[in-house]
């Protein structure tokens, strides 16, 4: 009587658990199941007794073809923390379940208990969370693209107005006062127009360059050049352009360093770095370019002592239309560094940046050479 009462109490406890509890023997034949277990698989409890565990969990069914040992080996994997498997309901529908098993020795035979949870709702919630995360990512991308577009429109409208205003003013001066101006004054006005037209052309070229997503590098017109001579010529050209008002220093290796490059494309990259360094540096502070050689690579550094770049801005610095948050009213499209990165990488090189606020910025370019 006492034993029967204990069995009834145990069954009552099992029937009130939310997890399914099954027992089955070494052949996989189900010996008992609680109410939750029957509900999970869509059976009446009595209908499950005597069925094989493989009917409910198909991945265990084939284990019986090679004897009891293979089923036992499979169940070893489900001990302890268990695993996620696929269950099969009475109506044949598949659904995700969590299964953990334990081995019980009784006299001369072995029983297995399986704790089973229906993961259908959990998987649904996980998919909902993933869908929400994907949606948030897409919304973030859309916002980022919109911000980029707005920044581009704002920058371009501002940067286009300045040279256009200068050209309009120069044209007005020639139209209204040309007959009273000296030859020197006229020449200065013509020079102003030429400079502003060149500036506009450069801006348009930058936009066209960065928008060419199909540009793979096959279009490069490469030739072997001496990088030291090449860099010195660029420095001299910029020095003349700024009429010697800004000090540009170059230090090299005093040896020939040959590289296979497109001189026009690489010139734009270096010009962008150097003009940026000049733009963001105070007058009187020099801009330095340094060329060294190591491990079959040319290493070019452009250093300034300017305003520096905030650490939060560094990860996005080479993105198109991205500008540091501390540039203030200094003009720029945010395309120069993106173009420099594109040019360097098309030549098989790398570009990196180090910066400290108020101390200055160093850009480092590495390029493969022909020496090795």
C-alpha positions, 0 to 999 in steps of 0.5 A: 500500500505504501509502495503504491502511494509512493508510485502515485505521488511520484507520477503526480509530481512527474505529470505536473512538470512542464518538461517532458520526462521519458524512460526507455530501455537499451533497445529504445523502447519507451517504458513511461512518459509523463503528461508533458512528454505526451503533450509535447509529441501530440500523443496520449500517454498510453499510446507512447508506451512500447514505441521506439524512441526513434519514432519521436526523435528520428536522429536516434532511430538509425542508431538501432540498426547496428545494435544497442551499442550504437544507441548507447554511444549516441545517448552519451552525447546527450548526457549532462548539458544535452543537445538540440535535436529535431523531434517528430509529432504524431502528425509527422511535423518536425519541431526543435527540442532540447534533449538531455539523457541520464543512464539508470542501472536497475538490477540486470538491465539499464534504463534511460531517462530523457528530459525533453523541452519543446523549443518551438517558442524559443526558436520563434523568439530567437528568430524574432530577435534576429529579424529585429536585429537585422532590421535595426542593422538595415535601418542603421545602414539606411540612416548612415547612407542618408547622413552620408548623402546629406553631408555630401550635398552640404559639403559640395554645395558649400565647396562649390559656392566658394570657387564659383563666387571667386570666378564671378567676382574676377569676371565682374572685375574684368568686365567693369574695370578691365579697361582701367586695370594694369596688365599685371592686375589683369594677369592676377585676375586671370590666374585667380580664374584658372586656379578656381577652375582647376579647384572645381575640376579637382573636386569633380575628379574626386567625386568621379574617382570615388564613385567608380566602384568597378575600378579594379586596378587593371586600368592603371598605367604602371611604370617603374619609377624612382620613388625618391625622385618622384617624391622630391618632384611632388614636394617641389611642385607643392612648394611652388604652388604655395609660393614658398609660404609653407615649409615642406621638408623631404628626407629620403634614403639617398638611394634609388628605390624602384616601384611599379606605379601609375604616376598620376594615380599615386600623385593624387594620393600623395597630393591629397595627404600633403595638402591635407597636412598643410590645410590642418597645420598652423602657419610656421609649422612644417609638413614633413615627408619621409621615405625609407626602405625595409623588407622589400617595401618602400615606407612613406610617411607624411607628418604634420603638427596640426590639429590632430584627429579625435580618436572616435573619428579614426575608424571612419577616416578613410570612408568617403565623405567622412571628415573629422569632427574638429575641422571647423570651417576648414573646407573639404569634401571628405573624399581625399583620404578615401581616394588615397586609400583606394590608390594605395591599395590598388598598388598592393600597398597599405595606408594607416594613420596615427594622430594626437589631438593638438600634436599632429597626424602621421599617415604611413604608406607602404608600397611593394618595390621592384628590388626583391 
